[in-house]
């Protein structure tokens, strides 16, 4: 009987290996992982040298892991196992009882990195002062800093707030106009109200939070800019449209393989007395062949019947450069450069109605050209940074590409 059991176990094991191996051979390899947002390993070429030096076996091991049969189902099952066994973190995320997802706290302070970022920013401040270009920096309130995260008592608080405060203390303010929107949110809203400004399962703010930030930006321009004199922004002049029938997949939940039930609903705000179709939109520099409709870069996935609707599909995705011309502002001829991260994506169309030329520039996708060279080649009246509170590291401030 024991021998029969051993044979049966061996047969099951060999059958499993055969089925999985056959699946890998006959199935079409996936180029990318939707949930992990990364390229997946492809089948390595077989050569005599790669087999002899072991490169093939290493490459095939990675390939087999990435292309494993029903890989997403296995990972999702592992997530459910972690829940059943009451693990604190699921893939470095904490899921509260109300299904709000929080990241694992940052365990270190980044003061030396911030010092380097500030040195780069000071150099840009000196440049804008010399060129008489207005210079603004808006620190957009990041969710993990603003919300009181309900971690268990045995988890030590992270250092995100310490890093942010050090950043706010050391940022140059001789010529640069710095606005810390976090302070305004804390003074204006309760914790329950603040939660209404953010997605439950995404690290970004929702349209309500972005619109509140937009109001602060416009108020600051009205107060300080010689190129700006407009009425204060109120919600009465905008229409809010929500898409409850579409399944919004937040960035945190995507990393958890959509395993957390959510009540997140994606919404947008559109001006009542202004038509975005009047804008000339360019997905890159201002060239006729790069001209697109605004729907091609903003809200491109809304009402498309997709399985999931993500942040970049509701608002503007991350682009190397976007230029928007508002012909109605030609007499003012104001030209503004917004240096941004993804927190600014809900703001692109809102801000573009206020200037003749609005340019959005993302440092992450411009690693081949210096920001100084780009500014020098253009004639901007204002340079405005729209960075969230944890965008503090030197790579986002390396305006001369010194770290390359």
C-alpha positions as CSV (number, residue, x, y, z in Angstrom):
1,X,0.0,0.0,0.0
2,X,2.8,2.4,0.8
3,X,4.5,1.6,-2.5
4,X,1.2,2.3,-4.3
5,X,1.0,5.7,-2.5
6,X,4.5,6.6,-3.6
7,X,3.8,5.7,-7.2
8,X,0.6,7.7,-7.1
9,X,2.4,10.7,-5.7
10,X,5.1,10.4,-8.3
11,X,2.5,10.1,-11.1
12,X,0.7,13.2,-9.9
13,X,3.9,15.2,-9.6
14,X,5.1,14.2,-13.1
15,X,1.6,14.9,-14.5
16,X,1.7,18.4,-13.0
17,X,5.1,19.0,-14.5
18,X,4.0,17.7,-17.8
19,X,0.8,19.8,-17.9
20,X,2.6,23.0,-16.8
21,X,5.4,22.4,-19.2
22,X,3.0,21.7,-22.1
23,X,1.2,24.9,-21.2
24,X,4.4,26.9,-21.3
25,X,5.3,25.4,-24.7
26,X,1.9,25.9,-26.5
27,X,0.7,29.1,-24.8
28,X,1.3,32.6,-26.1
29,X,3.8,34.5,-23.9
30,X,2.5,37.7,-22.3
31,X,4.7,40.7,-23.0
32,X,3.8,42.6,-19.9
33,X,2.1,42.0,-16.5
34,X,-1.0,44.1,-16.2
35,X,-1.0,44.0,-12.4
36,X,2.7,44.5,-11.9
37,X,3.1,47.0,-14.7
38,X,6.3,45.6,-15.9
39,X,7.7,43.7,-18.9
40,X,7.7,39.9,-18.5
41,X,10.6,37.7,-19.4
42,X,10.5,36.1,-22.8
43,X,11.8,32.7,-23.9
44,X,15.6,32.9,-24.1
45,X,17.3,31.8,-27.4
46,X,19.1,28.5,-27.3
47,X,22.7,28.7,-28.3
48,X,25.7,26.5,-27.6
49,X,27.5,29.2,-25.6
50,X,24.4,30.2,-23.6
51,X,23.8,26.5,-22.6
52,X,27.5,26.0,-21.7
53,X,27.9,29.2,-19.6
54,X,24.6,28.8,-17.8
55,X,22.9,31.9,-19.2
56,X,20.2,29.9,-20.9
57,X,19.2,28.1,-17.6
58,X,19.1,31.4,-15.7
59,X,17.1,33.0,-18.4
60,X,14.7,30.1,-18.7
61,X,14.1,30.1,-14.9
62,X,13.1,33.7,-15.0
63,X,11.0,33.1,-18.1
64,X,9.3,30.1,-16.6
65,X,8.5,32.1,-13.4
66,X,7.0,35.0,-15.4
67,X,5.1,32.9,-17.8
68,X,3.9,30.2,-15.4
69,X,0.4,28.8,-16.1
70,X,-2.3,31.0,-14.6
71,X,0.3,33.0,-12.8
72,X,-2.1,35.8,-11.8
73,X,-4.5,33.3,-10.4
74,X,-1.8,31.8,-8.2
75,X,-0.6,35.2,-7.0
76,X,-4.2,36.2,-6.2
77,X,-4.7,32.9,-4.3
78,X,-1.5,33.7,-2.3
79,X,-3.1,37.1,-1.5
80,X,-6.2,35.3,-0.1
81,X,-4.0,33.0,1.9
82,X,-2.3,36.0,3.5
83,X,-5.7,37.3,4.4
84,X,-6.8,34.0,6.0
85,X,-3.6,33.8,8.0
86,X,-4.0,37.4,9.3
87,X,-0.7,38.7,7.8
88,X,-0.1,42.4,8.5
89,X,1.1,43.3,5.0
90,X,0.0,42.0,1.6
91,X,2.9,42.7,-0.7
92,X,4.0,45.6,1.4
93,X,0.5,47.0,1.7
94,X,-1.8,47.2,4.8
95,X,-5.5,46.8,4.2
96,X,-7.7,48.4,7.0
97,X,-11.0,47.0,8.1
98,X,-12.8,49.5,5.9
99,X,-10.8,48.3,2.9
100,X,-8.7,51.4,2.6
101,X,-5.3,50.4,1.4
102,X,-2.1,52.0,2.9
103,X,1.5,51.5,1.9
104,X,4.1,50.1,4.2
105,X,5.6,53.1,6.2
106,X,8.9,54.5,5.0
107,X,11.6,53.3,7.4
108,X,14.2,56.0,6.8
109,X,14.8,59.7,6.6
110,X,16.1,61.1,3.3
111,X,17.6,64.4,4.5
112,X,20.8,64.0,2.4
113,X,18.8,63.3,-0.7
114,X,16.6,66.3,0.0
115,X,19.7,68.5,0.5
116,X,20.9,67.5,-3.0
117,X,17.4,68.2,-4.4
118,X,17.4,71.6,-2.8
119,X,20.8,72.5,-4.3
120,X,19.5,71.7,-7.7
121,X,16.3,73.8,-7.0
122,X,18.4,76.7,-5.7
123,X,20.3,76.8,-9.0
124,X,17.1,76.9,-10.9
125,X,15.8,79.7,-8.6
126,X,18.9,81.8,-9.4
127,X,18.4,81.1,-13.1
128,X,14.7,82.2,-13.1
129,X,15.5,85.3,-11.0
130,X,18.2,86.3,-13.5
131,X,15.9,85.7,-16.5
132,X,12.9,87.4,-14.7
133,X,10.8,84.3,-15.0
134,X,8.2,83.9,-12.2
135,X,8.9,80.7,-10.2
136,X,6.3,78.8,-8.2
137,X,6.4,75.5,-6.3
138,X,3.2,73.8,-5.2
139,X,3.6,70.9,-2.8
140,X,0.6,68.8,-3.5
141,X,-0.6,66.9,-0.4
142,X,0.2,63.2,-0.6
143,X,-2.3,60.8,0.8
144,X,0.1,58.8,3.0
145,X,1.2,62.0,4.8
146,X,-2.2,63.7,5.2
147,X,-4.2,60.7,6.3
148,X,-4.0,59.3,9.8
149,X,-3.1,55.7,8.8
150,X,-4.8,53.1,11.0
151,X,-1.8,50.8,11.4
152,X,-1.7,48.3,14.3
153,X,0.0,49.6,17.5
154,X,3.0,47.4,16.9
155,X,3.9,49.1,13.6
156,X,6.2,52.1,13.9
157,X,5.1,55.2,12.2
158,X,6.9,56.1,8.9
159,X,9.1,59.0,8.2
160,X,7.2,60.5,5.2
161,X,6.0,63.4,7.3
162,X,9.5,64.1,8.7
163,X,10.9,64.1,5.1
164,X,8.2,66.4,3.9
165,X,8.7,68.9,6.8
166,X,12.4,69.0,6.2
167,X,11.8,69.6,2.5
168,X,9.4,72.5,3.4
169,X,11.9,74.0,5.8
170,X,14.9,73.9,3.4
171,X,13.3,74.7,0.1
172,X,14.7,78.0,-1.3
173,X,12.3,81.0,-0.9
174,X,14.4,84.0,-1.9
175,X,12.6,84.3,-5.3
176,X,10.6,81.0,-5.5
177,X,7.0,81.3,-4.2
178,X,6.4,78.1,-2.2
179,X,2.9,76.9,-1.3
180,X,2.4,74.0,1.0
181,X,-1.2,72.8,0.3
182,X,-1.0,70.2,3.0
183,X,-1.2,73.0,5.7
184,X,-4.3,74.4,4.0
185,X,-6.0,71.0,3.8
186,X,-5.3,70.3,7.5
187,X,-6.7,73.8,8.5
188,X,-9.8,73.5,6.2
189,X,-10.9,69.8,6.5
190,X,-11.4,67.2,9.2
191,X,-9.9,63.7,8.8
192,X,-13.2,62.3,7.6
193,X,-13.5,65.2,5.0
194,X,-9.9,64.6,3.9
195,X,-10.7,61.0,3.1
196,X,-13.3,62.3,0.7
197,X,-10.5,63.9,-1.3
198,X,-8.6,60.7,-2.0
199,X,-9.2,57.4,-3.6
200,X,-9.7,54.4,-1.2
201,X,-7.3,52.1,-3.2
202,X,-5.1,54.5,-5.1
203,X,-2.1,56.7,-3.9
204,X,-3.5,59.8,-5.7
205,X,-6.1,62.3,-4.8
206,X,-9.5,62.1,-6.6
207,X,-11.1,65.0,-8.5
208,X,-12.4,66.6,-5.3
209,X,-8.9,66.8,-3.8
210,X,-7.4,67.9,-7.1
211,X,-10.1,70.6,-7.5
212,X,-9.4,72.0,-4.0
213,X,-5.7,72.1,-5.0
214,X,-6.6,73.8,-8.3
215,X,-8.4,76.5,-6.3
216,X,-5.3,77.2,-4.2
217,X,-3.1,77.4,-7.3
218,X,-5.4,79.9,-9.0
219,X,-5.6,82.0,-5.7
220,X,-1.8,82.0,-5.5
221,X,-1.4,83.2,-9.1
222,X,-4.0,85.9,-8.5
223,X,-2.0,87.1,-5.5
224,X,1.5,87.0,-7.0
225,X,1.6,86.8,-10.8
226,X,1.7,89.8,-13.1
227,X,0.4,87.5,-15.9
228,X,-2.7,86.5,-14.0
229,X,-5.8,88.4,-13.0
230,X,-8.9,86.2,-13.0
231,X,-11.9,85.5,-10.7
232,X,-11.5,83.0,-8.0
233,X,-12.5,79.4,-8.9
234,X,-15.7,78.1,-7.4
235,X,-17.4,74.7,-8.0
236,X,-20.5,76.5,-9.2
237,X,-18.8,77.1,-12.6
238,X,-18.0,73.4,-13.1
239,X,-20.0,70.3,-13.8
240,X,-19.0,67.1,-11.9
241,X,-19.5,63.9,-13.8
242,X,-19.0,60.5,-12.2
243,X,-18.8,57.0,-13.7
244,X,-20.1,54.6,-11.1
245,X,-20.8,51.9,-13.6
246,X,-17.1,51.6,-14.4
247,X,-14.8,49.6,-12.1
248,X,-12.1,51.9,-10.9
249,X,-8.8,50.1,-10.2
250,X,-6.6,52.0,-7.8
251,X,-2.8,51.8,-8.0
252,X,-2.6,50.1,-4.6
253,X,-5.3,47.6,-5.5
254,X,-3.7,46.9,-8.8
255,X,-0.5,45.8,-7.0
256,X,-2.7,43.6,-4.9
257,X,-4.2,41.9,-8.0
258,X,-7.6,43.7,-7.6
259,X,-8.2,41.6,-4.5
260,X,-9.7,44.3,-2.3
261,X,-13.4,45.3,-2.7
262,X,-13.7,49.0,-3.2
263,X,-16.3,51.8,-3.3
264,X,-14.0,54.1,-5.4
265,X,-15.8,56.0,-8.1
266,X,-14.0,58.0,-10.8
267,X,-15.2,61.5,-11.4
268,X,-14.2,64.6,-13.4
269,X,-14.9,68.3,-13.3
270,X,-15.6,70.3,-16.5
271,X,-16.1,74.0,-16.8
272,X,-19.6,75.0,-17.7
273,X,-18.7,78.2,-19.6
274,X,-15.7,76.9,-21.5
275,X,-15.4,74.1,-24.1
276,X,-12.1,72.1,-24.0
277,X,-12.6,71.5,-27.8
278,X,-11.6,75.1,-28.3
279,X,-8.1,74.3,-27.2
280,X,-5.3,73.2,-29.5
281,X,-3.7,70.1,-27.9
282,X,-0.3,68.7,-28.9
283,X,1.0,65.3,-27.6
284,X,4.5,66.6,-27.6
285,X,6.0,69.8,-29.1
286,X,3.8,72.2,-31.0
287,X,3.8,70.5,-34.4
288,X,0.9,69.8,-36.7
289,X,1.6,66.1,-36.9
290,X,1.4,65.9,-33.0
291,X,-2.0,67.7,-32.8
292,X,-4.7,65.6,-31.1
293,X,-8.1,66.1,-29.6
294,X,-8.1,66.6,-25.9
295,X,-10.0,63.3,-25.4
296,X,-7.0,61.5,-26.7
297,X,-4.9,62.5,-23.7
298,X,-7.6,63.3,-21.1
299,X,-10.2,60.8,-20.0
300,X,-9.2,58.5,-22.9
301,X,-10.5,55.3,-21.2
302,X,-13.8,56.7,-19.9
303,X,-17.0,55.0,-21.3
304,X,-14.9,52.5,-23.3
305,X,-16.3,49.4,-21.6
306,X,-13.0,48.3,-20.3
307,X,-12.7,45.8,-17.5
308,X,-10.9,48.3,-15.3
309,X,-10.7,52.1,-15.3
310,X,-7.4,53.5,-14.0
311,X,-6.2,56.9,-12.8
312,X,-4.3,57.6,-16.0
313,X,-7.4,56.7,-18.1
314,X,-9.7,59.0,-16.1
315,X,-7.4,62.0,-16.3
316,X,-4.2,62.7,-18.3
317,X,-1.6,59.9,-18.4
318,X,2.1,60.5,-17.9
319,X,3.6,62.2,-21.0
320,X,7.1,63.4,-21.9
321,X,5.6,66.8,-22.9
322,X,2.2,68.2,-23.6
323,X,1.4,71.6,-25.1
324,X,-2.0,73.2,-25.1
325,X,-2.9,76.5,-26.9
326,X,-5.9,78.5,-25.9
327,X,-6.7,80.9,-28.8
328,X,-9.0,83.0,-26.6
329,X,-5.9,84.1,-24.6
330,X,-3.8,85.2,-27.6
331,X,-3.9,88.9,-26.6
332,X,-2.4,88.0,-23.2
333,X,0.2,85.7,-24.8
334,X,1.1,84.1,-21.4
335,X,3.3,81.1,-21.6
336,X,3.6,78.8,-18.6
337,X,5.7,75.7,-18.0
338,X,4.4,73.2,-15.5
339,X,7.0,70.7,-14.3
340,X,4.9,67.8,-12.9
341,X,4.4,64.4,-11.5
342,X,1.3,62.2,-11.7
343,X,-0.5,64.1,-9.0
344,X,-1.0,66.9,-11.5
345,X,-2.7,64.7,-14.1
346,X,-6.3,65.8,-13.1
347,X,-5.2,69.5,-13.3
348,X,-4.0,69.6,-16.9
349,X,-7.2,70.7,-18.6
350,X,-8.3,72.8,-15.7
351,X,-5.2,74.9,-15.8
352,X,-4.9,75.1,-19.6
353,X,-7.9,77.3,-20.0
354,X,-6.2,80.2,-18.1
355,X,-3.1,80.7,-20.3
356,X,-2.3,81.2,-24.0
357,X,0.3,78.4,-24.0
358,X,0.4,75.8,-21.3
359,X,3.3,73.3,-21.3
360,X,3.4,70.2,-19.1
361,X,6.9,68.6,-18.7
362,X,7.6,65.4,-16.8
363,X,11.2,64.9,-15.6
364,X,10.8,61.1,-15.6
365,X,10.4,61.0,-19.4
366,X,13.0,63.6,-20.3
367,X,16.2,61.9,-19.3
368,X,17.8,62.8,-22.6
369,X,17.5,66.6,-22.4
370,X,18.3,69.2,-19.8
371,X,15.5,71.2,-18.3
372,X,17.7,74.3,-18.4
373,X,18.2,73.7,-22.2
374,X,14.5,73.3,-22.7
375,X,13.7,76.5,-20.8
376,X,16.4,78.4,-22.7
377,X,15.0,77.2,-26.0
378,X,11.5,78.5,-25.1
379,X,10.2,81.8,-23.8
380,X,8.2,81.0,-20.7
381,X,6.8,83.7,-18.4
382,X,6.2,81.4,-15.5
383,X,7.7,78.1,-14.3
384,X,5.5,76.1,-11.9
385,X,6.3,72.9,-10.1
386,X,3.4,70.6,-9.3
387,X,5.0,67.8,-7.2
388,X,3.4,65.7,-4.5
389,X,4.9,65.7,-1.0
390,X,7.0,62.6,-1.5
391,X,8.6,63.7,-4.8
392,X,11.7,64.7,-2.9
393,X,14.5,62.7,-4.5
394,X,17.3,64.2,-6.6
395,X,16.4,62.4,-9.9
396,X,13.3,64.6,-10.1
397,X,15.4,67.8,-9.6
398,X,18.4,66.9,-11.8
399,X,17.8,69.7,-14.2
400,X,21.2,69.5,-15.9
401,X,21.3,65.7,-16.0
402,X,24.3,65.5,-13.7
403,X,23.2,62.1,-12.4
404,X,23.1,60.5,-15.8
